[in-house]
Amino acid sequence: MRFMRVSITLVLMLFICVAILSGSSVVKAQQNDAASAISTAHAQLLQCFDAARAAESDGANISSLTNVLNIAGGQLSNAEFAYSSGNFGLASSLASQSQSSLGSFLPNAAALKSSAVASSNHKTLIFVGSIVGTFVVIGAGVAVWVLVKRKYGNQAQKVSLRTFKVLFILVIAILSLLVASPALQRISISPQTQFFTELSLLGPGHMAENYPYNITSDQTYNIFLDIGNQLGSVTYYQVEVKFRNETQFAPNEFNSTSSSQPSLCNFTAFVANQESFEIPITFAFDFNYSFVNNFSQEQANFNSLILNGATLNLQGQTSIWAPQAHVFYGNLIFELWIYNSTIGGFQYNNRSVSLVFNMTS
């Protein structure tokens, strides 16, 4: 009897071990599948970005392409967040959706590029023809004037020819300007000389006002983040979201360094040259209070930040009551990073905006 009990126990233990190992292997397989799907989706996104940039450089209007890139980029960002949260099934699904969103991207980009090249060639022909036509009009006018002068240039008709000469020159000048107008329009377009990115935060009414300051736990607030591209070509941006208290480091524009705080999440944006992209942001904080240092100080304890529906862990973050300023200090930071194809990654662009909060209850 004792032997049977021992045997049954051993069998159960073996079964449990096998189940644990099998479950672990399944999770590991899901993790590998998710990582592979994300890597493939990211490579496809970069390939499509290069195609959009090539189309834009040939003069194509790529607004339709950047719209698709932003949809796919958002899905990929969500996949990466799901992966970091351990939800590998959702990460794989979102990465697959990102790839599906880009399914017809390359043919569409090629068509826009081809159309832009044809349009550019047509404009070049018009430009050259306009210049040639201008010289033809002037040359023809001179030739006609010489013939008229030879035929009617006797002494009796000189006075009438002088009067006619002014009118003739005026007509030739007007015709020359009309013929040259396509070339003049092209020459008069000033090239872009300043290259930069604009990053701004707007309040709930899409204006630079009424920013949330006194923050109540579990209450939702709305703002808008706007990115304006003046860099000369379509750009792949990433916005890193960070949070800090009064003792932690903010981005330093003088040293061109980002905040040392860990990134909570990120947003991506593809913005064509001389266009802007707006990101709606909804957020809420979960926090409470406690007394520390033998009940001599009160501090705010941050639990989480809910940003556009995603719950971000803030546990361990605190803020001590500042009696002089009468605040529990909080600072929500948005840093701008730009993709650098040379290094194959994002670089801090020395641009950031932030909101300072008083974390009241």
DANORFEN-V16414 format. One record per residue. RES is the residue in one letter. SS is DSSP state (A for helix, B for strand, O for the rest). PHI is phi as a letter, one per 30 degrees, with the letter a starting at -180 (999 if undefined). NEAR is the number of other ideal C-beta (glycine too) atoms within 8 Angstrom. Layout:
((RES & SS & PHI & NEAR) (RES & SS & PHI & NEAR))
//
This chain:
((M & O & 999 & 4) (R & A & d & 5) (F & A & d & 6) (M & A & d & 7) (R & A & d & 8) (V & A & d & 8) (S & A & d & 8) (I & A & d & 8) (T & A & d & 8) (L & A & d & 8) (V & A & d & 8) (L & A & d & 8) (M & A & d & 8) (L & A & d & 8) (F & A & d & 8) (I & A & d & 8) (C & A & d & 8) (V & A & d & 8) (A & A & d & 8) (I & A & d & 8) (L & A & d & 8) (S & A & d & 8) (G & A & d & 8) (S & A & d & 8) (S & A & d & 8) (V & A & d & 8) (V & A & d & 9) (K & A & d & 8) (A & A & d & 8) (Q & A & d & 11) (Q & A & d & 10) (N & A & d & 8) (D & A & d & 10) (A & A & d & 16) (A & A & d & 9) (S & A & d & 8) (A & A & d & 14) (I & A & d & 14) (S & A & d & 8) (T & A & d & 10) (A & A & d & 16) (H & A & d & 9) (A & A & d & 8) (Q & A & d & 11) (L & A & d & 14) (L & A & d & 9) (Q & A & d & 9) (C & A & d & 16) (F & A & d & 13) (D & A & d & 9) (A & A & d & 14) (A & A & d & 15) (R & A & d & 10) (A & A & d & 10) (A & A & d & 15) (E & A & d & 13) (S & A & d & 7) (D & O & c & 10) (G & O & j & 8) (A & O & d & 10) (N & O & d & 5) (I & O & c & 13) (S & A & e & 8) (S & A & d & 9) (L & A & d & 15) (T & A & d & 15) (N & A & d & 8) (V & A & d & 13) (L & A & d & 15) (N & A & d & 12) (I & A & d & 9) (A & A & d & 16) (G & A & d & 14) (G & A & d & 10) (Q & A & d & 14) (L & A & d & 16) (S & A & d & 12) (N & A & d & 9) (A & A & d & 19) (E & A & d & 10) (F & A & d & 10) (A & A & d & 13) (Y & A & d & 14) (S & A & d & 6) (S & O & d & 6) (G & O & i & 5) (N & O & c & 8) (F & A & d & 13) (G & A & d & 8) (L & A & d & 9) (A & A & d & 15) (S & A & d & 13) (S & A & d & 9) (L & A & d & 13) (A & A & d & 16) (S & A & d & 10) (Q & A & d & 9) (S & A & d & 16) (Q & A & d & 13) (S & A & d & 7) (S & A & d & 11) (L & O & c & 14) (G & O & e & 6) (S & O & c & 6) (F & A & d & 14) (L & A & d & 10) (P & A & d & 7) (N & A & d & 11) (A & A & d & 15) (A & A & d & 10) (A & A & d & 8) (L & A & d & 14) (K & A & d & 13) (S & A & d & 8) (S & A & d & 9) (A & A & d & 12) (V & A & d & 10) (A & A & d & 8) (S & A & d & 9) (S & A & d & 10) (N & A & d & 8) (H & A & d & 8) (K & A & d & 9) (T & A & d & 8) (L & A & d & 8) (I & A & d & 9) (F & A & d & 11) (V & A & d & 8) (G & A & d & 9) (S & A & d & 13) (I & A & d & 10) (V & A & d & 8) (G & A & d & 10) (T & A & d & 12) (F & A & d & 8) (V & A & d & 9) (V & A & d & 12) (I & A & d & 10) (G & A & d & 8) (A & A & d & 8) (G & A & d & 14) (V & A & d & 8) (A & A & d & 8) (V & A & d & 9) (W & A & d & 10) (V & A & d & 8) (L & A & d & 8) (V & A & d & 12) (K & A & d & 9) (R & A & d & 6) (K & A & d & 6) (Y & A & c & 8) (G & O & c & 9) (N & O & d & 6) (Q & A & e & 4) (A & A & d & 4) (Q & A & c & 9) (K & A & d & 9) (V & A & d & 6) (S & A & d & 8) (L & A & d & 12) (R & A & d & 8) (T & A & d & 8) (F & A & d & 9) (K & A & d & 9) (V & A & d & 8) (L & A & d & 8) (F & A & d & 12) (I & A & d & 9) (L & A & d & 8) (V & A & d & 9) (I & A & d & 11) (A & A & d & 8) (I & A & d & 8) (L & A & d & 10) (S & A & d & 12) (L & A & d & 9) (L & A & d & 7) (V & A & d & 11) (A & A & d & 12) (S & A & e & 9) (P & A & e & 10) (A & A & d & 11) (L & A & d & 9) (Q & A & d & 8) (R & A & d & 9) (I & A & d & 6) (S & A & d & 6) (I & O & d & 6) (S & O & d & 5) (P & O & d & 4) (Q & O & d & 9) (T & O & c & 4) (Q & O & c & 5) (F & O & b & 6) (F & B & a & 6) (T & B & b & 14) (E & B & c & 9) (L & B & b & 12) (S & B & b & 9) (L & B & c & 13) (L & B & b & 12) (G & O & d & 12) (P & O & e & 7) (G & O & c & 7) (H & O & i & 6) (M & O & b & 7) (A & O & d & 6) (E & O & a & 6) (N & O & h & 6) (Y & O & d & 8) (P & O & d & 8) (Y & O & b & 8) (N & B & d & 7) (I & B & c & 13) (T & O & c & 7) (S & O & e & 9) (D & O & i & 6) (Q & O & c & 7) (T & O & c & 6) (Y & B & b & 10) (N & B & b & 8) (I & B & b & 13) (F & B & b & 12) (L & B & c & 15) (D & B & c & 13) (I & B & c & 16) (G & B & c & 11) (N & B & c & 15) (Q & B & b & 12) (L & O & c & 9) (G & O & j & 6) (S & O & a & 8) (V & O & e & 14) (T & B & b & 12) (Y & B & c & 11) (Y & B & c & 16) (Q & B & b & 13) (V & B & c & 15) (E & B & c & 10) (V & B & c & 14) (K & B & b & 12) (F & B & b & 13) (R & B & b & 11) (N & O & c & 11) (E & O & d & 7) (T & O & c & 3) (Q & O & c & 9) (F & O & d & 7) (A & O & c & 10) (P & O & e & 11) (N & B & c & 8) (E & O & d & 7) (F & O & d & 4) (N & O & c & 5) (S & O & h & 7) (T & B & c & 6) (S & O & d & 9) (S & O & d & 12) (S & O & d & 5) (Q & O & d & 10) (P & O & d & 4) (S & O & d & 8) (L & O & d & 11) (C & B & a & 10) (N & B & b & 9) (F & B & c & 11) (T & B & c & 13) (A & B & a & 13) (F & B & c & 15) (V & B & b & 13) (A & O & d & 11) (N & O & d & 12) (Q & O & i & 6) (E & B & b & 10) (S & B & b & 9) (F & B & b & 13) (E & B & c & 9) (I & B & c & 11) (P & B & d & 7) (I & B & b & 10) (T & B & c & 10) (F & B & b & 12) (A & B & a & 10) (F & B & c & 14) (D & B & c & 11) (F & B & a & 11) (N & B & b & 8) (Y & B & b & 9) (S & B & a & 7) (F & B & c & 9) (V & B & b & 9) (N & O & h & 6) (N & O & h & 3) (F & O & i & 5) (S & O & d & 6) (Q & B & b & 8) (E & B & c & 9) (Q & B & b & 13) (A & B & c & 13) (N & B & c & 10) (F & B & d & 16) (N & B & c & 8) (S & B & a & 11) (L & B & b & 14) (I & B & c & 11) (L & B & b & 12) (N & O & h & 7) (G & O & i & 5) (A & B & c & 8) (T & B & c & 6) (L & B & c & 11) (N & B & d & 6) (L & B & c & 14) (Q & B & d & 7) (G & B & j & 4) (Q & B & d & 9) (T & B & b & 9) (S & B & b & 13) (I & B & d & 11) (W & B & e & 10) (A & B & c & 10) (P & O & d & 5) (Q & O & d & 4) (A & O & d & 6) (H & O & h & 6) (V & B & b & 8) (F & B & c & 12) (Y & B & d & 13) (G & B & b & 16) (N & B & b & 12) (L & B & c & 12) (I & B & c & 15) (F & B & b & 13) (E & B & c & 13) (L & B & c & 14) (W & B & b & 13) (I & B & b & 12) (Y & B & d & 12) (N & B & c & 9) (S & O & d & 7) (T & O & d & 4) (I & O & c & 6) (G & O & i & 5) (G & B & a & 6) (F & B & c & 8) (Q & B & b & 9) (Y & B & d & 11) (N & B & c & 8) (N & B & h & 7) (R & B & b & 8) (S & B & a & 14) (V & B & b & 10) (S & B & a & 10) (L & B & b & 11) (V & B & c & 7) (F & B & b & 12) (N & B & c & 11) (M & B & d & 13) (T & O & c & 7) (S & O & c & 5))
//
